[in-house]
């Protein structure tokens, strides 16, 4: 599989291993749901130790493990942004999507989730009580010597979380380059999402690169400064204005 130029610059020759993979193109190529949903999966690890975590494995977990193996890496954990089946597996729109449960059949690793999301993930995927490691905002997961900060960003779901690693923000469905996650699904909260985007993520500098959970824009990533200047979700200047535009 060829590596797009944007990935080569991310997966540099230093210690950090970082890959952005698109469902239906880089894996799950024969899966129509994967093609339609255009999910991103991220591989984050330490090149020196060979350890890596998979962010939101779904659709074709065997292919994801094969990609890691081809890169000389191994899966030592999962980071789940939220419980929706297109990110962690389960039943959606009458389709059964492979995800973390099938991954754990291949490798015995922890699944890291925010405390508020853990029970939803268990119900959707069928994981056991001991499979999910529960976190609170500000916790860190270390992969070799690579440090990943977990940021609780409720709104799309109660326990949605983003991951900050080496000035990269892996945002799941909290924030896209254009738009943000829906709040009209079970557990959605538009006021909470406004606070997550404008307050919880305010600590992320403008020169950090945003990596979203779906390819809903022409480009797969952009700086936070560019996103803040161009994404219409930053247009409202107050929570009241936000709710008038996005509350439902």
Buried (B, 14 or more C-beta within 10 A) or exposed (E): EEBBEBBEEBBEEEBBBBBBBBBBBBBBBEBEBBBEBBBBBBBBBBBEBBBBBBBBBBBBBEBBBEBBEEBEBBBBBBBBBBBBBBBBBBEBEEEEBBBBBBBBEEBEBBBBBBBBBBBBBBEBBEBEEEBBBBBEBEBEBEBBEBEBBBBBBBBBBBBBBBBBBBEBBBBBBBBBBBBBBBBEEEBBBBBBBBBBBBEBBEEBEEEBBBBBBBBEBEEBBBBBEBBBEEBEBBEBEEBEEBBEBBBE
